[in-house]
Amino acid sequence: MTETDKPAWPTLADGSTDWEAVFEDPQSGLIPLITQAQTAPALRECAIVVVRQLHTRKKDPDVVAGFVAQLEEMVPDNLPAGALPKVAGAIAGVLRQIKEDRIRRA
């Protein structure tokens, strides 16, 4: 899947996207995936890919640009290794806010 392809998210019985599984599934969820990153650049780049996959509508480029700018500031290349879990947790918190918004809209 390229970054511009629309992802095939898991669905519920009614055909709507199962946002809980998309974000939280221990095997394939976005949050468990991101929190496995072992370096600051890997964490930042994984988070950017996720943000781009979540925001694919024509009106979303500004939203994506805002997230990317925040991620670049939050996760510099020289982030101390000891800070990585805390920053990953903060990113997971942001993703959970996006998840709750998606669930509310669905």
All heavy atoms as an XYZ file, in Angstrom:
806
protein
N       0.852     -1.177      0.000
C       0.000      0.000      0.000
C       0.892      1.232      0.000
O       1.782      1.351      0.824
C      -0.890     -0.033      1.250
C      -1.608      1.237      1.517
S      -2.809      1.250      2.893
C      -2.286      0.028      4.021
N       0.660      2.160     -0.905
C       1.403      3.409     -0.904
C       0.720      4.372      0.048
O      -0.416      4.169      0.459
C       1.463      4.031     -2.312
O       0.151      4.405     -2.695
C       2.082      3.074     -3.320
N       1.400      5.461      0.348
C       0.842      6.420      1.292
C      -0.438      7.073      0.781
O      -1.216      7.573      1.564
C       1.874      7.496      1.619
C       2.979      6.983      2.501
C       3.916      8.078      2.920
O       3.478      9.229      3.053
O       5.094      7.780      3.125
N      -0.675      7.074     -0.513
C      -1.849      7.743     -1.043
C      -3.023      6.795     -1.255
O      -4.118      7.236     -1.528
C      -1.527      8.457     -2.376
O      -1.006      7.493     -3.284
C      -0.521      9.572     -2.156
N      -2.778      5.485     -1.154
C      -3.882      4.537     -1.281
C      -4.798      4.658     -0.070
O      -4.342      4.878      1.041
C      -3.361      3.094     -1.330
C      -2.637      2.779     -2.616
O      -2.865      3.495     -3.606
O      -1.839      1.829     -2.612
N      -6.106      4.477     -0.322
C      -7.046      4.473      0.782
C      -6.971      3.105      1.445
O      -7.097      2.074      0.804
C      -8.460      4.756      0.284
C      -9.427      4.939      1.422
C     -10.734      5.492      0.956
C     -11.593      5.691      2.192
N     -12.642      6.608      1.991
N      -6.722      3.066      2.763
C      -6.568      1.786      3.432
C      -7.874      1.001      3.501
O      -8.956      1.569      3.488
C      -6.093      2.162      4.834
C      -6.233      3.625      4.962
C      -6.530      4.206      3.617
N      -7.750     -0.305      3.583
C      -8.905     -1.194      3.759
C      -9.011     -1.493      5.250
O      -8.409     -2.430      5.749
C      -8.721     -2.468      2.949
N      -9.739     -0.656      5.967
C      -9.876     -0.801      7.410
C     -10.823     -1.957      7.750
O     -11.716     -2.277      6.976
C     -10.432      0.474      8.028
C      -9.666      1.734      7.770
C     -10.148      2.851      7.172
C      -8.314      2.049      8.127
N      -9.190      3.831      7.132
C      -8.057      3.359      7.716
C      -7.305      1.336      8.765
C      -6.826      3.984      7.922
C      -6.080      1.953      8.962
C      -5.857      3.271      8.538
N     -10.669     -2.549      8.944
C     -11.633     -3.561      9.399
C     -13.023     -2.932      9.533
O     -13.134     -1.736      9.819
C     -11.113     -3.987     10.770
C      -9.826     -3.287     10.988
C      -9.630     -2.278      9.901
N     -14.035     -3.746      9.330
C     -15.397     -3.224      9.401
C     -16.225     -3.962     10.442
O     -15.928     -5.089     10.831
C     -16.104     -3.318      8.036
O     -16.099     -4.683      7.616
C     -15.416     -2.465      6.996
N     -17.289     -3.303     10.837
C     -18.281     -3.885     11.733
C     -19.336     -4.606     10.900
O     -19.343     -4.501      9.671
C     -18.935     -2.779     12.571
C     -17.992     -1.996     13.493
C     -18.694     -0.753     14.036
C     -17.508     -2.891     14.622
N     -20.239     -5.313     11.562
C     -21.285     -6.069     10.867
C     -22.130     -5.179      9.959
O     -22.599     -5.624      8.909
C     -22.172     -6.782     11.876
N     -22.303     -3.909     10.328
C     -23.124     -3.003      9.513
C     -22.351     -2.395      8.348
O     -22.875     -1.586      7.585
C     -23.748     -1.904     10.379
C     -22.727     -0.942     10.962
O     -21.513     -1.077     10.692
O     -23.144     -0.034     11.715
N     -21.078     -2.779      8.197
C     -20.271     -2.282      7.085
C     -19.478     -1.027      7.398
O     -18.640     -0.617      6.598
N     -19.712     -0.411      8.548
C     -18.956      0.787      8.918
C     -17.570      0.392      9.432
O     -17.331     -0.749      9.821
C     -19.713      1.602      9.966
O     -19.846      0.862     11.159
N     -16.674      1.330      9.420
C     -15.304      1.067      9.862
C     -15.278      0.783     11.356
O     -15.902      1.481     12.148
C     -14.405      2.280      9.548
O     -14.428      2.504      8.134
C     -12.976      2.046      9.991
N     -14.538     -0.240     11.738
C     -14.350     -0.590     13.146
C     -13.142      0.197     13.660
O     -12.016     -0.286     13.673
C     -14.132     -2.097     13.291
C     -14.016     -2.535     14.734
O     -13.908     -1.666     15.635
O     -14.019     -3.763     14.967
N     -13.400      1.432     14.080
C     -12.320      2.323     14.482
C     -11.580      1.812     15.709
O     -10.373      2.026     15.838
C     -12.837      3.741     14.705
C     -13.235      4.385     13.421
C     -14.492      4.741     13.016
C     -12.374      4.709     12.322
N     -14.452      5.270     11.751
C     -13.167      5.268     11.304
C     -11.004      4.586     12.101
C     -12.639      5.703     10.091
C     -10.482      5.026     10.891
C     -11.297      5.576      9.906
N     -12.272      1.123     16.596
C     -11.604      0.561     17.771
C     -10.520     -0.426     17.322
O      -9.388     -0.383     17.804
C     -12.617     -0.111     18.687
C     -12.063     -0.502     20.031
C     -11.672      0.676     20.913
O     -12.292      1.753     20.852
O     -10.705      0.496     21.682
N     -10.851     -1.309     16.401
C      -9.875     -2.276     15.894
C      -8.771     -1.578     15.106
O      -7.589     -1.942     15.235
C     -10.564     -3.322     15.023
N      -9.115     -0.596     14.301
C      -8.115      0.123     13.504
C      -7.021      0.693     14.409
O      -5.827      0.584     14.109
C      -8.768      1.264     12.684
C      -7.722      2.202     12.101
C      -9.656      0.701     11.588
N      -7.437      1.260     15.523
C      -6.475      1.916     16.396
C      -5.876      1.011     17.464
O      -4.717      1.168     17.818
C      -7.134      3.122     17.084
C      -7.281      4.310     16.188
C      -8.403      4.461     15.390
C      -6.308      5.291     16.136
C      -8.547      5.558     14.558
C      -6.438      6.391     15.310
C      -7.565      6.529     14.517
N      -6.653      0.069     18.009
C      -6.232     -0.626     19.220
C      -5.906     -2.113     19.073
O      -5.374     -2.708     20.009
C      -7.319     -0.481     20.299
C      -7.675      0.950     20.638
C      -6.615      1.701     21.433
O      -5.626      1.101     21.890
O      -6.777      2.926     21.587
N      -6.250     -2.753     17.963
C      -6.002     -4.194     17.838
C      -4.538     -4.492     18.163
O      -3.635     -3.891     17.584
C      -6.339     -4.676     16.432
C      -6.154     -6.162     16.291
O      -7.105     -6.905     16.571
O      -5.037     -6.573     15.905
N      -4.287     -5.427     19.101
C      -2.910     -5.695     19.518
C      -2.001     -6.182     18.382
O      -0.785     -5.950     18.424
C      -3.048     -6.795     20.574
C      -4.470     -6.767     21.000
C      -5.260     -6.202     19.862
N      -2.559     -6.827     17.378
C      -1.749     -7.368     16.280
C      -1.573     -6.392     15.122
O      -0.521     -6.377     14.486
C      -2.385     -8.663     15.745
C      -2.551     -9.734     16.789
C      -1.230    -10.114     17.446
O      -0.208    -10.254     16.783
N      -1.234    -10.267     18.754
N      -2.612     -5.625     14.830
C      -2.553     -4.786     13.627
C      -2.976     -3.334     13.853
O      -3.028     -2.562     12.906
C      -3.448     -5.391     12.538
O      -4.801     -5.417     12.982
N      -3.273     -2.971     15.088
C      -3.729     -1.617     15.371
C      -2.636     -0.571     15.203
O      -1.444     -0.849     15.377
N      -3.060      0.617     14.862
C      -2.113      1.707     14.634
C      -1.334      2.073     15.885
O      -0.126      2.320     15.819
C      -2.869      2.925     14.107
C      -3.620      2.723     12.786
C      -4.447      3.954     12.459
C      -2.659      2.384     11.671
N      -1.987      2.111     17.025
C      -1.306      2.513     18.256
C      -0.267      1.474     18.686
O       0.887      1.839     18.951
C      -2.324      2.853     19.363
C      -3.084      4.129     18.950
C      -1.635      3.037     20.711
C      -4.272      4.479     19.810
N      -0.617      0.180     18.744
C       0.431     -0.800     19.082
C       1.598     -0.778     18.081
O       2.756     -0.935     18.475
C      -0.297     -2.141     19.053
C      -1.713     -1.801     19.366
C      -1.935     -0.466     18.707
N       1.301     -0.550     16.828
C       2.351     -0.495     15.818
C       3.310      0.664     16.082
O       4.532      0.491     16.111
C       1.731     -0.355     14.426
C       2.713     -0.205     13.275
C       3.459     -1.507     13.048
C       1.998      0.223     12.022
N       2.763      1.835     16.298
C       3.591      3.024     16.503
C       4.422      2.907     17.776
O       5.587      3.289     17.797
C       2.713      4.294     16.522
C       2.308      4.630     15.094
C       3.432      5.465     17.155
C       1.365      5.785     14.982
N       3.836      2.372     18.830
C       4.561      2.311     20.094
C       5.689      1.283     20.089
O       6.466      1.212     21.041
C       3.604      2.053     21.274
O       2.885      0.837     21.052
C       2.624      3.211     21.445
N       5.816      0.505     19.030
C       6.933     -0.438     18.899
C       8.187      0.211     18.328
O       9.254     -0.413     18.316
C       6.530     -1.608     17.993
C       5.496     -2.512     18.594
C       5.099     -3.612     17.629
O       5.879     -4.024     16.768
N       3.882     -4.083     17.760
N       8.078      1.444     17.882
C       9.242      2.124     17.284
C      10.391      2.179     18.287
O      10.191      2.466     19.467
C       8.845      3.532     16.841
N      11.589      1.906     17.806
C      12.773      1.835     18.665
C      13.658      3.076     18.612
O      14.565      3.211     19.430
C      13.600      0.604     18.277
C      12.862     -0.703     18.442
C      12.549     -0.999     19.897
O      13.432     -0.975     20.737
N      11.291     -1.262     20.190
N      13.399      3.962     17.645
C      14.193      5.182     17.525
C      13.254      6.362     17.285
O      12.119      6.190     16.837
C      15.188      5.109     16.353
O      14.450      5.064     15.117
C      16.110      3.893     16.473
N      13.763      7.538     17.564
C      12.964      8.742     17.343
C      12.567      8.905     15.869
O      11.390      9.151     15.579
C      13.711      9.973     17.854
N      13.510      8.758     14.928
C      13.100      8.890     13.522
C      12.043      7.862     13.120
O      11.110      8.185     12.383
C      14.399      8.692     12.742
C      15.482      9.094     13.689
C      14.980      8.647     15.042
N      12.159      6.632     13.613
C      11.170      5.603     13.280
C       9.805      5.967     13.855
O       8.783      5.820     13.175
C      11.619      4.236     13.801
N       9.777      6.444     15.086
C       8.520      6.849     15.709
C       7.876      7.978     14.914
O       6.687      7.929     14.588
C       8.765      7.282     17.148
C       7.562      7.837     17.910
C       6.459      6.791     18.022
C       7.994      8.321     19.291
N       8.656      8.980     14.597
C       8.127     10.138     13.857
C       7.601      9.715     12.488
O       6.482     10.072     12.101
C       9.215     11.207     13.712
C       8.717     12.474     13.041
C       9.816     13.499     12.841
N      10.931     12.944     12.088
C      12.145     12.712     12.597
N      12.431     13.009     13.847
N      13.101     12.196     11.831
N       8.381      8.945     11.748
C       7.967      8.559     10.399
C       6.749      7.639     10.425
O       5.862      7.765      9.574
C       9.133      7.932      9.640
C      10.258      8.913      9.352
C       9.801     10.190      8.664
O       9.021     10.119      7.692
O      10.220     11.274      9.104
N       6.684      6.724     11.372
C       5.489      5.863     11.497
C       4.253      6.704     11.785
O       3.196      6.499     11.191
C       5.677      4.837     12.611
S       6.793      3.495     12.211
N       4.394      7.644     12.699
C       3.263      8.502     13.041
C       2.823      9.340     11.842
O       1.621      9.528     11.607
C       3.615      9.390     14.225
N       3.769      9.834     11.061
C       3.427     10.626      9.877
C       2.674      9.768      8.858
O       1.673     10.215      8.291
C       4.701     11.265      9.270
C       5.198     12.391     10.187
C       4.427     11.782      7.853
C       6.564     12.946      9.812
N       3.132      8.544      8.636
C       2.436      7.650      7.700
C       1.012      7.403      8.176
O       0.053      7.457      7.390
C       3.206      6.319      7.518
C       2.358      5.287      6.796
C       4.501      6.565      6.772
N       0.837      7.171      9.472
C      -0.503      6.932     10.024
C      -1.392      8.154      9.824
O      -2.540      8.039      9.387
C      -0.412      6.538     11.513
C      -1.769      6.620     12.195
C       0.170      5.130     11.641
N      -0.880      9.327     10.134
C      -1.665     10.555      9.964
C      -2.083     10.721      8.507
O      -3.235     11.065      8.219
C      -0.866     11.781     10.472
C      -1.486     13.084      9.989
C      -0.777     11.753     11.987
N      -1.184     10.444      7.596
C      -1.525     10.567      6.168
C      -2.590      9.552      5.762
O      -3.460      9.853      4.953
C      -0.278     10.425      5.313
C       0.604     11.642      5.406
C       1.777     11.573      4.473
N       2.506     12.834      4.533
C       3.817     12.932      4.468
N       4.554     11.851      4.324
N       4.400     14.115      4.543
N      -2.526      8.345      6.317
C      -3.526      7.322      5.990
C      -4.893      7.667      6.581
O      -5.919      7.315      6.010
C      -3.073      5.947      6.501
C      -1.922      5.377      5.714
C      -2.298      5.107      4.270
O      -3.329      4.536      3.982
N      -1.452      5.537      3.352
N      -4.898      8.351      7.699
C      -6.162      8.716      8.341
C      -6.812      9.950      7.720
O      -7.999     10.176      7.897
C      -5.941      8.975      9.834
C      -5.624      7.754     10.677
C      -5.176      8.184     12.064
C      -6.830      6.824     10.749
N      -6.043     10.734      7.020
C      -6.540     11.992      6.459
C      -6.314     12.002      4.942
O      -5.339     12.579      4.453
C      -5.847     13.175      7.123
C      -6.129     13.275      8.582
N      -5.364     12.630      9.529
C      -7.116     13.907      9.253
C      -5.866     12.878     10.715
N      -6.927     13.646     10.580
N      -7.236     11.384      4.219
C      -7.078     11.229      2.771
C      -8.065     12.067      1.957
O      -8.051     11.981      0.733
C      -7.252      9.751      2.380
O      -8.547      9.305      2.794
C      -6.171      8.887      3.015
N      -8.884     12.841      2.609
C      -9.861     13.649      1.868
C      -9.194     14.871      1.249
O      -8.137     15.322      1.701
C     -10.992     14.077      2.801
C     -11.782     12.892      3.304
C     -12.905     13.344      4.180
N     -13.651     12.173      4.634
C     -14.434     12.155      5.666
N     -14.618     13.244      6.392
N     -15.070     11.065      6.005
N      -9.850     15.414      0.239
C      -9.291     16.563     -0.479
C      -9.025     17.753      0.432
O      -8.098     18.525      0.198
C     -10.226     16.986     -1.614
C     -10.272     15.998     -2.741
C     -11.213     16.451     -3.839
C     -11.310     15.389     -4.923
N     -12.251     15.762     -5.972
N      -9.823     17.917      1.473
C      -9.657     19.064      2.371
C      -8.631     18.816      3.482
O      -8.374     19.690      4.296
C     -11.000     19.449      2.997
C     -11.567     18.382      3.904
C     -12.885     18.787      4.501
C     -13.383     17.669      5.416
N     -14.553     18.027      6.124
N      -8.017     17.645      3.508
C      -7.143     17.258      4.612
C      -5.676     17.672      4.512
O      -4.965     17.562      5.512
C      -7.205     15.740      4.823
C      -8.514     15.291      5.436
O      -9.266     16.140      5.959
O      -8.790     14.076      5.395
N      -5.143     18.132      3.387
C      -3.704     18.451      3.348
C      -3.254     19.436      4.422
O      -2.161     19.278      4.977
C      -3.490     19.023      1.948
C      -4.537     18.347      1.128
C      -5.734     18.237      2.059
N      -4.065     20.421      4.753
C      -3.679     21.369      5.802
C      -3.635     20.691      7.167
O      -2.764     20.993      7.989
C      -4.633     22.562      5.840
C      -4.475     23.468      4.628
O      -3.410     23.421      3.976
O      -5.424     24.232      4.332
N      -4.570     19.773      7.407
C      -4.595     19.025      8.661
C      -3.332     18.172      8.765
O      -2.664     18.143      9.796
C      -5.862     18.145      8.758
C      -5.824     17.241      9.969
C      -7.116     19.005      8.764
N      -3.001     17.492      7.686
C      -1.807     16.646      7.658
C      -0.562     17.496      7.888
O       0.313     17.134      8.692
C      -1.708     15.862      6.330
C      -0.360     15.165      6.217
C      -2.847     14.863      6.218
N      -0.469     18.621      7.223
C       0.698     19.494      7.380
C       0.843     19.949      8.833
O       1.963     19.996      9.363
C       0.588     20.699      6.452
N      -0.266     20.246      9.482
C      -0.215     20.643     10.891
C       0.287     19.525     11.781
O       1.131     19.737     12.661
N      -0.227     18.315     11.545
C       0.232     17.164     12.319
C       1.713     16.897     12.080
O       2.469     16.625     13.011
C      -0.566     15.908     11.973
C      -1.844     15.751     12.755
C      -3.057     15.704     12.102
C      -1.838     15.614     14.130
C      -4.243     15.542     12.793
C      -3.011     15.445     14.845
C      -4.218     15.412     14.179
N       2.133     16.950     10.832
C       3.540     16.679     10.501
C       4.447     17.694     11.208
O       5.473     17.318     11.790
C       3.769     16.668      8.976
C       5.251     16.654      8.639
C       3.067     15.474      8.349
N       4.068     18.952     11.189
C       4.868     19.978     11.862
C       4.954     19.698     13.359
O       6.036     19.816     13.962
C       4.276     21.357     11.604
N       3.846     19.311     13.962
C       3.853     18.986     15.393
C       4.737     17.775     15.680
O       5.491     17.760     16.652
C       2.434     18.715     15.892
C       1.583     19.948     16.016
C       0.179     19.605     16.486
O      -0.390     18.589     16.114
N      -0.368     20.475     17.316
N       4.633     16.762     14.835
C       5.437     15.554     15.038
C       6.925     15.839     14.875
O       7.748     15.304     15.624
C       4.989     14.451     14.084
C       3.642     13.820     14.428
C       3.107     13.012     13.247
C       3.744     12.967     15.676
N       7.274     16.667     13.918
C       8.678     17.010     13.719
C       9.235     17.756     14.933
O      10.394     17.592     15.298
C       8.863     17.803     12.438
C       8.686     16.929     11.209
C       8.698     17.691      9.905
O       8.595     18.948      9.907
O       8.788     17.022      8.856
N       8.387     18.560     15.576
C       8.817     19.278     16.774
C       8.863     18.342     17.992
O       9.794     18.403     18.793
C       7.857     20.435     17.047
C       8.301     21.321     18.181
C       7.404     22.522     18.356
O       6.979     23.113     17.341
O       7.122     22.865     19.515
N       7.865     17.471     18.113
C       7.779     16.563     19.262
C       8.864     15.490     19.254
O       9.272     15.025     20.319
C       6.435     15.815     19.258
C       5.250     16.569     19.751
S       3.740     15.551     19.601
C       4.004     14.301     20.845
N       9.261     15.062     18.064
C      10.154     13.903     17.940
C      11.382     14.261     17.110
O      11.547     13.810     15.985
C       9.405     12.702     17.304
C      10.213     11.429     17.508
C       8.005     12.535     17.855
N      12.292     15.050     17.679
C      13.519     15.368     16.942
C      14.422     14.142     16.855
O      14.320     13.220     17.673
C      14.157     16.468     17.799
C      13.660     16.205     19.179
C      12.264     15.662     19.000
N      15.307     14.125     15.889
C      16.233     13.009     15.723
C      17.081     12.768     16.971
O      17.441     11.635     17.272
C      17.160     13.241     14.537
C      16.462     13.022     13.205
O      15.383     12.398     13.191
O      17.012     13.468     12.181
N      17.384     13.831     17.699
C      18.259     13.698     18.863
C      17.483     13.490     20.164
O      18.030     13.698     21.248
C      19.180     14.916     18.979
C      18.412     16.210     19.195
O      17.181     16.256     19.092
N      19.137     17.276     19.480
N      16.240     13.045     20.079
C      15.452     12.757     21.275
C      16.181     11.695     22.099
O      16.550     10.643     21.569
C      14.062     12.246     20.877
C      13.096     11.949     22.009
C      12.563     13.260     22.597
C      11.932     11.103     21.510
N      16.401     11.932     23.384
C      17.060     10.918     24.211
C      16.245      9.621     24.235
O      15.007      9.647     24.296
C      17.101     11.554     25.606
C      16.939     13.025     25.375
C      16.107     13.158     24.134
N      16.926      8.495     24.180
C      16.259      7.198     24.150
C      15.313      7.025     25.334
O      14.241      6.437     25.197
C      17.296      6.080     24.124
N      15.678      7.559     26.480
C      14.828      7.445     27.660
C      13.510      8.187     27.534
O      12.543      7.874     28.241
N      13.448      9.168     26.640
C      12.220      9.948     26.444
C      11.285      9.311     25.422
O      10.124      9.706     25.317
C      12.565     11.365     26.009
N      11.777      8.330     24.687
C      10.986      7.727     23.608
C       9.654      7.157     24.091
O       8.616      7.448     23.486
C      11.810      6.665     22.885
C      11.292      6.200     21.540
C      11.231      7.341     20.536
C      12.176      5.086     21.003
N       9.597      6.386     25.180
C       8.298      5.851     25.622
C       7.296      6.943     25.990
O       6.104      6.829     25.689
C       8.645      4.991     26.841
C      10.079      4.630     26.661
C      10.702      5.815     25.961
N       7.771      7.998     26.616
C       6.871      9.092     27.000
C       6.305      9.799     25.762
O       5.114     10.080     25.682
C       7.609     10.091     27.889
C       6.735     11.202     28.396
C       7.482     12.109     29.340
C       6.555     13.206     29.840
N       7.221     14.080     30.802
N       7.151     10.053     24.790
C       6.710     10.712     23.563
C       5.778      9.789     22.776
O       4.747     10.235     22.247
C       7.917     11.172     22.714
C       7.472     11.705     21.364
C       8.712     12.236     23.468
N       6.101      8.501     22.723
C       5.212      7.537     22.049
C       3.852      7.516     22.729
O       2.821      7.441     22.063
C       5.841      6.147     22.057
N       3.841      7.602     24.054
C       2.574      7.660     24.786
C       1.774      8.905     24.459
O       0.547      8.859     24.342
N       2.464     10.026     24.297
C       1.779     11.273     23.933
C       1.170     11.164     22.535
O       0.035     11.591     22.303
C       2.750     12.447     24.006
N       1.914     10.564     21.616
C       1.394     10.368     20.261
C       0.199      9.410     20.293
O      -0.810      9.640     19.624
C       2.503      9.875     19.316
C       3.530     10.994     19.108
C       1.926      9.417     17.975
C       4.792     10.566     18.383
N       0.291      8.359     21.106
C      -0.838      7.431     21.251
C      -2.065      8.170     21.779
O      -3.192      7.915     21.341
C      -0.464      6.283     22.180
N      -1.856      9.110     22.693
C      -2.968      9.913     23.214
C      -3.635     10.730     22.127
O      -4.865     10.816     22.061
N      -2.840     11.333     21.263
C      -3.386     12.104     20.139
C      -4.172     11.180     19.204
O      -5.278     11.514     18.756
C      -2.275     12.846     19.377
C      -2.797     13.460     18.097
C      -1.634     13.908     20.265
N      -3.616     10.010     18.923
C      -4.314      9.062     18.055
C      -5.630      8.600     18.689
O      -6.624      8.406     17.988
C      -3.423      7.870     17.736
C      -2.232      8.177     16.836
C      -1.350      6.947     16.681
C      -2.684      8.685     15.471
N      -5.644      8.452     19.999
C      -6.902      8.067     20.668
C      -7.940      9.182     20.564
O      -9.123      8.910     20.457
C      -6.623      7.674     22.107
C      -5.967      6.307     22.187
C      -5.877      5.748     23.598
N      -5.366      4.392     23.515
C      -4.100      4.042     23.792
N      -3.240      4.958     24.204
N      -3.721      2.791     23.667
N      -7.514     10.417     20.566
C      -8.452     11.527     20.354
C      -9.025     11.464     18.939
O     -10.221     11.680     18.744
C      -7.768     12.871     20.594
C      -7.441     13.128     22.028
C      -6.637     14.404     22.215
O      -6.213     15.068     21.260
N      -6.410     14.766     23.462
N      -8.172     11.174     17.965
C      -8.646     11.021     16.587
C      -9.624      9.858     16.510
O     -10.679      9.958     15.876
C      -7.467     10.815     15.613
C      -6.597     12.075     15.556
C      -7.970     10.439     14.220
C      -5.285     11.893     14.809
N      -9.296      8.738     17.191
C     -10.182      7.565     17.206
C     -11.549      7.941     17.768
O     -12.582      7.608     17.166
C      -9.576      6.443     18.046
C     -10.491      5.253     18.235
C      -9.933      4.230     19.189
C     -10.036      4.720     20.606
N      -9.697      3.719     21.617
N     -11.569      8.632     18.892
C     -12.848      9.009     19.514
C     -13.654      9.914     18.594
O     -14.877      9.791     18.493
C     -12.614      9.671     20.867
C     -12.062      8.729     21.909
C     -12.909      7.502     22.153
O     -14.148      7.589     22.145
O     -12.323      6.402     22.306
N     -12.980     10.806     17.894
C     -13.665     11.668     16.934
C     -14.252     10.844     15.804
O     -15.393     11.067     15.388
C     -12.688     12.722     16.384
C     -13.370     13.664     15.423
O     -14.341     14.344     15.835
O     -12.941     13.722     14.245
N     -13.505      9.875     15.296
C     -14.011      9.011     14.215
C     -15.213      8.192     14.684
O     -16.188      8.049     13.955
C     -12.901      8.077     13.707
C     -11.715      8.789     13.114
C     -12.061      9.371     11.754
N     -11.024     10.231     11.264
C     -10.243      9.954     10.232
N     -10.357      8.816      9.593
N      -9.356     10.837      9.832
N     -15.144      7.660     15.883
C     -16.252      6.878     16.434
C     -17.496      7.758     16.591
O     -18.602      7.369     16.231
C     -15.861      6.210     17.759
C     -14.828      5.112     17.506
C     -17.083      5.655     18.492
C     -14.182      4.544     18.759
N     -17.304      8.952     17.105
C     -18.415      9.894     17.296
C     -19.077     10.250     15.965
O     -20.288     10.336     15.876
C     -17.876     11.145     18.008
C     -18.902     12.036     18.597
C     -18.325     13.170     19.465
N     -17.027     13.703     19.077
C     -15.863     13.425     19.691
N     -15.839     12.613     20.716
N     -14.738     13.966     19.271
N     -18.281     10.423     14.935
C     -18.830     10.794     13.619
C     -19.497      9.630     12.906
O     -20.332      9.837     12.054
C     -17.720     11.357     12.743
C     -17.216     12.691     13.220
C     -16.011     13.120     12.390
N     -15.413     14.308     12.895
C     -15.520     15.487     12.316
N     -16.203     15.635     11.210
N     -14.923     16.528     12.834
N     -19.084      8.402     13.259
C     -19.635      7.226     12.587
C     -20.993      6.935     13.086
O     -21.997      7.058     12.971
C     -18.775      6.001     12.864
